[in-house]
Amino acid sequence: MGEERSHHAENVRRFLKPEPPQLDFPPVRNGIDYLASVVKHLDENESPVDDRDLKYAVLHLQAAVEVLFKARLLREHWSLVFENPGEATLEKFREGNFNSCGTTAAVKRLRDIAAIPIDEKELGWLKELAADRNALQHYGLTHSARAVETRAGRVLDFLMRFLWDHLLPLLKGAERTAAANDMVPVVEGVNNISSYVTRRLNRLRGELKGLENQTVQCPFCEHMTLVITPARGTCHFCSESWHPADEMLVFDYLGLFHDDGPRGDVSPCPQCDAMTLVAGVVFLGSPEVVDTLFCFGCMARYTPDELVLCAGCSRPWPLEADIDGSTTNLCTDCRQQTDPEYTT
């Protein structure tokens, strides 16, 4: 009986003994983890970027490229990650017993099979990064640190766009939620990397051409890259977006959650009646004009001389002429209260 109890107790101890930690890095999460490491090493707010930071940023950026490219190829078919898809078998894939394709082959398959646009200039950046990585990994690299960081910044910008446009939108359920959580420190950190910021803002000048008069400062990343449309307001730098019906867009723009206080006054819009007319909005196309009144809902725009304050409720209202030539400064609601027969 004693031996049985002892045996039972041992089984209980084995059952209760904690299991050793398990590695859980599926492809997308693994790639984002490498990307988070890149951002941490290049984040100038953490500490000055030294040679060691730059070395690991290059190594992990190349690893992120390889993993995320293959993660996207897996969305097309698992055989595409094999060096030779013609020799692919499901058994080898499940066991991980195969040679995977390199970056150049992955780019060709992403272009030809997944129809993802990667131009020759971007392919050149990827090849430069791979060369830097190989030099660091195998025989050392002696090069201008600023040049290496600039090249890494180019690829980082490209890879962030690749994630937002071609991989993250395909995720669903728990995988999508996990990826969104993993991306938070990445999105926050890239804004502190000068090479990335410079590269991205230079590229965005071309993307925002023709949209200057509807582009304002983003309250999240604080760059003049938030494009307002009637359907949605989206920042082209940090990818944050809002629906115009969401008051958060206006309230956050007003600075209610910022230490420096409000950035303008909000009023009902004369055109759409929504509480989305903001004073003092500065646009990319006219940064010297600081008194524009702009509706974040319907995109109506006014100069101060086009509006007066309603004498009844003090809301901004277009200056209108009466039949006798005089002017009125009553909005529609106040006019109807004073003159029940008044119709618009």
Contacts in CASP RR format, 6 or more apart in sequence:
PFRMAT RR
TARGET T0000
AUTHOR 0000-0000-0000
METHOD contacts of the structure
MODEL  1
MGEERSHHAENVRRFLKPEPPQLDFPPVRNGIDYLASVVKHLDENESPVD
DRDLKYAVLHLQAAVEVLFKARLLREHWSLVFENPGEATLEKFREGNFNS
CGTTAAVKRLRDIAAIPIDEKELGWLKELAADRNALQHYGLTHSARAVET
RAGRVLDFLMRFLWDHLLPLLKGAERTAAANDMVPVVEGVNNISSYVTRR
LNRLRGELKGLENQTVQCPFCEHMTLVITPARGTCHFCSESWHPADEMLV
FDYLGLFHDDGPRGDVSPCPQCDAMTLVAGVVFLGSPEVVDTLFCFGCMA
RYTPDELVLCAGCSRPWPLEADIDGSTTNLCTDCRQQTDPEYTT
25 33 0 8 1.000
26 175 0 8 1.000
27 67 0 8 1.000
27 68 0 8 1.000
27 70 0 8 1.000
27 71 0 8 1.000
27 74 0 8 1.000
28 68 0 8 1.000
28 71 0 8 1.000
28 167 0 8 1.000
28 171 0 8 1.000
28 175 0 8 1.000
28 179 0 8 1.000
29 178 0 8 1.000
29 179 0 8 1.000
29 182 0 8 1.000
30 67 0 8 1.000
31 63 0 8 1.000
31 64 0 8 1.000
31 67 0 8 1.000
31 68 0 8 1.000
31 71 0 8 1.000
32 64 0 8 1.000
32 68 0 8 1.000
32 163 0 8 1.000
32 179 0 8 1.000
32 182 0 8 1.000
32 183 0 8 1.000
32 186 0 8 1.000
33 182 0 8 1.000
34 60 0 8 1.000
34 61 0 8 1.000
34 63 0 8 1.000
34 64 0 8 1.000
34 67 0 8 1.000
35 60 0 8 1.000
35 61 0 8 1.000
35 64 0 8 1.000
35 68 0 8 1.000
35 159 0 8 1.000
35 163 0 8 1.000
35 186 0 8 1.000
36 182 0 8 1.000
36 185 0 8 1.000
36 186 0 8 1.000
37 56 0 8 1.000
37 57 0 8 1.000
37 60 0 8 1.000
38 57 0 8 1.000
38 60 0 8 1.000
38 61 0 8 1.000
38 64 0 8 1.000
38 152 0 8 1.000
38 156 0 8 1.000
39 185 0 8 1.000
39 186 0 8 1.000
39 189 0 8 1.000
39 190 0 8 1.000
39 193 0 8 1.000
40 46 0 8 1.000
40 185 0 8 1.000
40 189 0 8 1.000
41 49 0 8 1.000
41 53 0 8 1.000
41 54 0 8 1.000
41 56 0 8 1.000
41 57 0 8 1.000
41 60 0 8 1.000
42 49 0 8 1.000
42 53 0 8 1.000
42 54 0 8 1.000
42 57 0 8 1.000
42 149 0 8 1.000
42 152 0 8 1.000
42 153 0 8 1.000
42 156 0 8 1.000
42 193 0 8 1.000
42 195 0 8 1.000
42 196 0 8 1.000
43 189 0 8 1.000
43 192 0 8 1.000
43 193 0 8 1.000
44 192 0 8 1.000
44 193 0 8 1.000
44 194 0 8 1.000
45 189 0 8 1.000
45 192 0 8 1.000
46 192 0 8 1.000
47 53 0 8 1.000
49 57 0 8 1.000
49 149 0 8 1.000
51 145 0 8 1.000
54 145 0 8 1.000
54 148 0 8 1.000
54 149 0 8 1.000
54 152 0 8 1.000
55 136 0 8 1.000
55 141 0 8 1.000
57 149 0 8 1.000
57 152 0 8 1.000
58 129 0 8 1.000
58 132 0 8 1.000
58 133 0 8 1.000
58 136 0 8 1.000
58 148 0 8 1.000
58 152 0 8 1.000
59 133 0 8 1.000
59 136 0 8 1.000
59 137 0 8 1.000
61 129 0 8 1.000
61 133 0 8 1.000
61 152 0 8 1.000
61 155 0 8 1.000
61 156 0 8 1.000
61 159 0 8 1.000
62 103 0 8 1.000
62 129 0 8 1.000
62 130 0 8 1.000
62 132 0 8 1.000
62 133 0 8 1.000
64 159 0 8 1.000
65 103 0 8 1.000
65 126 0 8 1.000
65 129 0 8 1.000
65 155 0 8 1.000
65 159 0 8 1.000
66 102 0 8 1.000
66 103 0 8 1.000
66 106 0 8 1.000
68 159 0 8 1.000
68 162 0 8 1.000
68 163 0 8 1.000
68 167 0 8 1.000
69 103 0 8 1.000
69 106 0 8 1.000
69 107 0 8 1.000
69 110 0 8 1.000
70 81 0 8 1.000
70 100 0 8 1.000
70 101 0 8 1.000
70 106 0 8 1.000
71 167 0 8 1.000
72 110 0 8 1.000
72 114 0 8 1.000
72 116 0 8 1.000
72 162 0 8 1.000
72 166 0 8 1.000
72 167 0 8 1.000
72 170 0 8 1.000
73 80 0 8 1.000
73 81 0 8 1.000
73 101 0 8 1.000
73 106 0 8 1.000
73 109 0 8 1.000
73 110 0 8 1.000
73 113 0 8 1.000
73 114 0 8 1.000
74 80 0 8 1.000
74 81 0 8 1.000
75 114 0 8 1.000
75 167 0 8 1.000
75 170 0 8 1.000
76 109 0 8 1.000
76 113 0 8 1.000
76 114 0 8 1.000
78 88 0 8 1.000
78 90 0 8 1.000
78 93 0 8 1.000
79 85 0 8 1.000
79 86 0 8 1.000
79 88 0 8 1.000
79 93 0 8 1.000
80 101 0 8 1.000
80 109 0 8 1.000
80 113 0 8 1.000
81 93 0 8 1.000
81 100 0 8 1.000
81 101 0 8 1.000
82 88 0 8 1.000
82 92 0 8 1.000
82 93 0 8 1.000
82 98 0 8 1.000
82 99 0 8 1.000
82 100 0 8 1.000
82 101 0 8 1.000
83 98 0 8 1.000
83 99 0 8 1.000
83 100 0 8 1.000
83 101 0 8 1.000
83 102 0 8 1.000
83 105 0 8 1.000
84 99 0 8 1.000
88 98 0 8 1.000
91 97 0 8 1.000
92 98 0 8 1.000
101 109 0 8 1.000
103 126 0 8 1.000
103 127 0 8 1.000
103 130 0 8 1.000
104 123 0 8 1.000
104 127 0 8 1.000
107 118 0 8 1.000
107 123 0 8 1.000
107 126 0 8 1.000
110 116 0 8 1.000
110 118 0 8 1.000
111 117 0 8 1.000
111 118 0 8 1.000
114 166 0 8 1.000
116 162 0 8 1.000
116 166 0 8 1.000
122 158 0 8 1.000
125 151 0 8 1.000
125 154 0 8 1.000
125 155 0 8 1.000
125 158 0 8 1.000
126 155 0 8 1.000
126 158 0 8 1.000
128 151 0 8 1.000
129 151 0 8 1.000
129 152 0 8 1.000
129 155 0 8 1.000
132 141 0 8 1.000
132 143 0 8 1.000
132 148 0 8 1.000
132 151 0 8 1.000
132 152 0 8 1.000
135 141 0 8 1.000
135 143 0 8 1.000
141 148 0 8 1.000
149 195 0 8 1.000
150 195 0 8 1.000
150 199 0 8 1.000
152 195 0 8 1.000
153 193 0 8 1.000
153 195 0 8 1.000
153 196 0 8 1.000
153 199 0 8 1.000
154 195 0 8 1.000
154 199 0 8 1.000
156 190 0 8 1.000
156 193 0 8 1.000
156 195 0 8 1.000
156 196 0 8 1.000
156 199 0 8 1.000
157 196 0 8 1.000
157 199 0 8 1.000
157 200 0 8 1.000
157 203 0 8 1.000
160 186 0 8 1.000
160 190 0 8 1.000
160 200 0 8 1.000
163 183 0 8 1.000
164 239 0 8 1.000
168 176 0 8 1.000
168 179 0 8 1.000
168 180 0 8 1.000
168 183 0 8 1.000
171 179 0 8 1.000
187 238 0 8 1.000
187 239 0 8 1.000
190 196 0 8 1.000
190 197 0 8 1.000
191 197 0 8 1.000
191 221 0 8 1.000
191 238 0 8 1.000
200 237 0 8 1.000
201 223 0 8 1.000
201 225 0 8 1.000
201 237 0 8 1.000
204 225 0 8 1.000
204 236 0 8 1.000
204 237 0 8 1.000
207 236 0 8 1.000
208 215 0 8 1.000
208 225 0 8 1.000
208 227 0 8 1.000
208 236 0 8 1.000
208 284 0 8 1.000
211 227 0 8 1.000
211 284 0 8 1.000
212 283 0 8 1.000
212 284 0 8 1.000
212 285 0 8 1.000
212 286 0 8 1.000
213 283 0 8 1.000
213 284 0 8 1.000
213 285 0 8 1.000
213 286 0 8 1.000
214 227 0 8 1.000
214 228 0 8 1.000
214 229 0 8 1.000
214 283 0 8 1.000
214 299 0 8 1.000
215 224 0 8 1.000
215 225 0 8 1.000
215 226 0 8 1.000
215 227 0 8 1.000
215 228 0 8 1.000
215 283 0 8 1.000
215 284 0 8 1.000
215 285 0 8 1.000
216 224 0 8 1.000
216 226 0 8 1.000
216 228 0 8 1.000
216 253 0 8 1.000
216 281 0 8 1.000
216 282 0 8 1.000
216 283 0 8 1.000
216 284 0 8 1.000
216 294 0 8 1.000
217 223 0 8 1.000
217 224 0 8 1.000
217 226 0 8 1.000
217 282 0 8 1.000
218 224 0 8 1.000
218 225 0 8 1.000
218 226 0 8 1.000
218 235 0 8 1.000
218 237 0 8 1.000
218 238 0 8 1.000
218 240 0 8 1.000
219 226 0 8 1.000
219 252 0 8 1.000
219 253 0 8 1.000
219 255 0 8 1.000
219 257 0 8 1.000
219 258 0 8 1.000
220 235 0 8 1.000
220 238 0 8 1.000
220 240 0 8 1.000
220 252 0 8 1.000
221 235 0 8 1.000
221 237 0 8 1.000
221 238 0 8 1.000
221 240 0 8 1.000
223 235 0 8 1.000
223 237 0 8 1.000
223 238 0 8 1.000
224 284 0 8 1.000
224 287 0 8 1.000
225 235 0 8 1.000
225 236 0 8 1.000
225 237 0 8 1.000
225 238 0 8 1.000
226 233 0 8 1.000
226 234 0 8 1.000
226 235 0 8 1.000
226 236 0 8 1.000
227 233 0 8 1.000
227 234 0 8 1.000
227 235 0 8 1.000
227 236 0 8 1.000
228 244 0 8 1.000
228 294 0 8 1.000
228 296 0 8 1.000
228 299 0 8 1.000
229 299 0 8 1.000
230 244 0 8 1.000
230 297 0 8 1.000
230 298 0 8 1.000
230 299 0 8 1.000
231 243 0 8 1.000
231 244 0 8 1.000
232 241 0 8 1.000
232 242 0 8 1.000
232 243 0 8 1.000
232 244 0 8 1.000
233 241 0 8 1.000
233 242 0 8 1.000
233 243 0 8 1.000
233 244 0 8 1.000
233 249 0 8 1.000
234 240 0 8 1.000
234 241 0 8 1.000
235 241 0 8 1.000
242 248 0 8 1.000
242 249 0 8 1.000
243 249 0 8 1.000
244 276 0 8 1.000
244 296 0 8 1.000
244 297 0 8 1.000
245 274 0 8 1.000
245 297 0 8 1.000
247 275 0 8 1.000
247 276 0 8 1.000
249 276 0 8 1.000
249 296 0 8 1.000
250 266 0 8 1.000
250 275 0 8 1.000
250 276 0 8 1.000
250 278 0 8 1.000
250 296 0 8 1.000
251 257 0 8 1.000
251 266 0 8 1.000
253 263 0 8 1.000
253 278 0 8 1.000
253 296 0 8 1.000
254 262 0 8 1.000
254 263 0 8 1.000
254 264 0 8 1.000
254 266 0 8 1.000
254 278 0 8 1.000
255 261 0 8 1.000
255 262 0 8 1.000
255 263 0 8 1.000
256 262 0 8 1.000
263 280 0 8 1.000
264 278 0 8 1.000
264 279 0 8 1.000
264 280 0 8 1.000
264 281 0 8 1.000
265 278 0 8 1.000
265 279 0 8 1.000
265 280 0 8 1.000
266 275 0 8 1.000
266 276 0 8 1.000
266 277 0 8 1.000
266 278 0 8 1.000
266 279 0 8 1.000
267 275 0 8 1.000
267 277 0 8 1.000
267 279 0 8 1.000
267 315 0 8 1.000
267 316 0 8 1.000
268 274 0 8 1.000
268 275 0 8 1.000
268 277 0 8 1.000
268 315 0 8 1.000
269 275 0 8 1.000
269 276 0 8 1.000
269 277 0 8 1.000
269 295 0 8 1.000
269 297 0 8 1.000
269 298 0 8 1.000
269 300 0 8 1.000
270 277 0 8 1.000
270 300 0 8 1.000
270 302 0 8 1.000
270 307 0 8 1.000
270 315 0 8 1.000
270 316 0 8 1.000
270 317 0 8 1.000
270 318 0 8 1.000
270 331 0 8 1.000
271 295 0 8 1.000
271 298 0 8 1.000
271 300 0 8 1.000
272 295 0 8 1.000
272 297 0 8 1.000
272 298 0 8 1.000
272 300 0 8 1.000
274 295 0 8 1.000
274 297 0 8 1.000
274 298 0 8 1.000
276 295 0 8 1.000
276 296 0 8 1.000
276 297 0 8 1.000
276 298 0 8 1.000
277 293 0 8 1.000
277 294 0 8 1.000
277 295 0 8 1.000
277 300 0 8 1.000
277 316 0 8 1.000
278 293 0 8 1.000
278 294 0 8 1.000
278 295 0 8 1.000
278 296 0 8 1.000
279 291 0 8 1.000
279 293 0 8 1.000
280 290 0 8 1.000
280 291 0 8 1.000
280 292 0 8 1.000
280 293 0 8 1.000
280 294 0 8 1.000
281 292 0 8 1.000
281 293 0 8 1.000
281 294 0 8 1.000
282 289 0 8 1.000
282 290 0 8 1.000
282 292 0 8 1.000
283 289 0 8 1.000
283 292 0 8 1.000
283 294 0 8 1.000
286 292 0 8 1.000
291 303 0 8 1.000
291 304 0 8 1.000
292 301 0 8 1.000
292 302 0 8 1.000
292 303 0 8 1.000
293 301 0 8 1.000
293 302 0 8 1.000
293 303 0 8 1.000
293 304 0 8 1.000
293 307 0 8 1.000
293 316 0 8 1.000
294 300 0 8 1.000
294 301 0 8 1.000
294 302 0 8 1.000
295 301 0 8 1.000
302 316 0 8 1.000
302 318 0 8 1.000
306 318 0 8 1.000
306 319 0 8 1.000
307 316 0 8 1.000
307 317 0 8 1.000
307 318 0 8 1.000
307 319 0 8 1.000
308 316 0 8 1.000
308 317 0 8 1.000
308 318 0 8 1.000
308 319 0 8 1.000
308 329 0 8 1.000
309 315 0 8 1.000
309 316 0 8 1.000
309 317 0 8 1.000
309 329 0 8 1.000
310 316 0 8 1.000
310 317 0 8 1.000
310 329 0 8 1.000
310 330 0 8 1.000
310 331 0 8 1.000
310 334 0 8 1.000
311 329 0 8 1.000
311 330 0 8 1.000
311 334 0 8 1.000
312 330 0 8 1.000
312 331 0 8 1.000
312 334 0 8 1.000
313 331 0 8 1.000
313 333 0 8 1.000
313 334 0 8 1.000
315 331 0 8 1.000
317 329 0 8 1.000
317 330 0 8 1.000
317 331 0 8 1.000
319 327 0 8 1.000
319 329 0 8 1.000
320 327 0 8 1.000
320 328 0 8 1.000
321 327 0 8 1.000
321 328 0 8 1.000
322 328 0 8 1.000
328 335 0 8 1.000
330 338 0 8 1.000
332 344 0 8 1.000
335 342 0 8 1.000
336 342 0 8 1.000
END
